[in-house]
Amino acid sequence: MNSIKIPKILVVDDDQGLRDLLRQYLEKQGFSVDSAEDGIEMDKYLKKSSPDLIILDLMLPGEDGLSIAKRLQVNSQLPLIMLSACGEDVDRIIGLEVGADDYLAKPFNPRELLARIRSVLRRHNPLKKTEPENEPTIFSFGSYQLDILSQSLKRDNENIPITSGEFSLLKIFLESPNKVLTRDTLLEKLKGYDCAPFDRSIDVRIMRLRQKIEADTANPQFIQTVWGEGYRFVLADSRQ
């Protein structure tokens, strides 16, 4: 009999009380929870273990959360939810720009954090299902390949780091090539089971995708802006 894998979460926050609260709450919801008070402790932990998701505070002693998020994006691409006492849109946008999958402002309801955790984990590790024969598992465009099963993006067989949110957005585009998709449509399609991403996250993810797949982001070949309407993914190659 196959054992059920318990999702492992690492909470990185210098607030001992919050770490204890999240551990107690999330363990009751069926997660395994470890914690670290700063980037140094987090690095020591990651050398010994690999969590399924990291909850990272923006304001930390020593190395701040944004710097840590950049390192994680380059080295591991682990699913990441950022926390911050700052609630302004600019802070949220910066969090997404450095690779976070979601962002939550303090103070927050633990149930909202739980919903976001589940949404990110679902996007990052979708349930296995039998694919219809006519449904592609690999999308090809230019010299790129998006593998649906492994949730990976490659260019000429070389892996390109991509977050779960970026993967979901690119998949949506590739499933509707050469069609104009409004920002509302993209938001609806990206919406998690429990919560929707805030509006500006579409623009940030599109910007990040362009940086990864476009030779010239000022004159994009694939993700084109249709002014006043939305975005269109121009696909000349047929998908496999």
N, C-alpha and C positions, 0 to 999 in steps of 0.2 A: 504494500500500500504506500503510495506517495504521500510524504508529509507536506503539509501546507506551509509555505514559506511566509514567515512573519516579516512584514516590511520594517526595515531598520532606519531610524531617523536620528540624525545628529543635530543637536541644538547648540549653536555657538552664540553665547550671550554672556556679558559680564555681570548680569543681574542674577544672583544665586536664587532669589525668591522666584523669579520667572522661570528659571531652568527647572526648579523643583515642581512648580505648578504645571508646566507643560509635560514633564515626565509623568506625573501622576495622572493627568487627564488623558494623554495620548496612550499610555499603557492600558488604561481602562477601555480604550477604543480599539485595542488589538495590535498596537504597534510596539516594537522594541525601541527604547529611547536611551541614547547616551548623550553626554553633554561636554562642552568645553567652554572655558571662560574667555579665551582669546585665540588669535591665530596660531600661536605657538603650540597650545594644547591641541588645537584642531589638527595641525600638521603631524604631531606625534600620534594622534588617533588614526589618521588616514594611512600611516605607514603600517599599521597593524590590522586595520579593518576597513571595509568599504560599505558605507551606508547607501540606502536606496534614495535618500533625499536629505538635503542639508537645509536647516532653518538658520539663517545668518543675520545677526544684528548689524545695522549700518554703523552705529557708533560703538567702537570697541577701543579699549586701551591698547596702545602700541599701533600695530597695523590696522587700519580701518577696514570696514566691511567691503567697500568698493574695491580696494586694492586686493583683498582676499578673493572677491568674486572674479576679478580679472584673472588671477592665478588659477582658480578652479576651472574657468572656462577654457584656458589654454591646456591645462594638464589633465583634466578628468572629465569635463562636461557632465558632472553629476547634476541631477535636478536640484534647483536652488530656489528657495523662497526667502526674500529679504524682509527684515523687520526694521522699522525706524520710528522714532518719536516724531520725525518730520513727516507731515502729511501733504506737502505741496506736490503738485503734478510734476514739477521739475525734478524732485527727488525720485519719484516713481519712474520717470523717463530715464534718468541716469542709471537707476537700478537695472532696468531692462537693457539699456545700451551695453552694460558690462556683462550681460549674459544671464541675468536672473529670469526664471520662468514666471515668477509672480512676485508681488510686492504687497505688504500689508502694513498699515500705519498703526502705531501704538497710540492709545490703548485699543485693544481689539477683543472681540468676543471669541473665546476658545473654539466655539462651534464654527465660526467663520474660518478660522485657521484650519480646522479639521476639514471643512469643505474644500478649501483650496489645496490642501495636501492631497486629498483624494483625487481632485481634478488633475493635478500635475502628474501624479503617479499613473492615472489612467492614460493620459496622453503619452507618457514616456514608456509605459509598459502595457500596451493594449492587450486585452484578452485574446488568446489564440483562438482562431476560428477557421473553419474550412472555407477557403476562398473559392468562389465560383470560377469555372474554367476560363470564362471570358473577362474576369477582372484581373488587371495586371498587378504584379507584385513588384515590378521595376518600371519606373518611368525614366525615359531618356530624353534629354534636351541638350543640344550642342554636344559638348564633350563630357557632360555630367550624367550621373545615374543616381536616382533616388530609390533606395531599396526599402520597400514598405515593411517587410518582415523584420529586418534588422534595424530599421529606423536610422539608416546611415546615408550620407551623401558622399559621393565619390566623383573625382575628376580624373579621368585616365587611370582608374583603379587606385587613386590615392585618396585616403579619407580626408574629408573636410569637416572640422568640428561644427556641430549644429545643435542648438538647444531643442527641447521638445516642442516649445512654442513655435520656433522657426520651422521645424519639420512639419508641424500641423498646417501652418500657413502655406508652405510650399506644396504640400500634398493637395490642398484645396485648389490652388492655382492649376496644378497639373491635371486635376480631375475635370477642370472646366477651361480647357485651353482656348485662347482666342476669343473669350467672352469677357465683356465688361462686368466686373463684380463691384458693387457699391461697397462703401465702408460698412454700412449697416449689414449687408449680406455677409461680409467677411466676419464681422463681430458675431453674428448669429451662428455661423458655421464653426467659429472658434470657441463658442461658449461651452464651458465645462458643464458637467452634470449638475453642479451645485452653484456655480457663480459664473458671471461673465467678466471678461477682461475689460479694463477701462478703455475708453475710446482711443486715446493717444497710443495705446500699445500697438495698434495696427501700423501706424506710421513708423514707429521705432523698429518693429520686426521687418517691415519692408525695407527700411534703410539698411538693417543688418544683413538681410538676404542679398540685397544688391551688392553690398561690400564683398560677399562671398562668391557670387556667381556672375557678376557683371564685370567685363573688362574696363568699362568706362561708366561709373555710376552716374555721371552727369548726362549721359546719353545711353540709357539702359537698352539692351537688346531684348531681354526677356520680360521683366516686370515694367510695364509702361504705364505711366499716369495718363488717364483720360480726364482732362480737366473738367470739373463740375459734375463728374459722374462717379469715378472710382479708379480701379486699376484693371489692367488686362495683361494676362500672361501670353506672350506671343510664342507659339510653339510651331516650328516648321517641321521638326522631326516627328515621325510617328512614334507613339509609345508602344513598348513591348508588353 
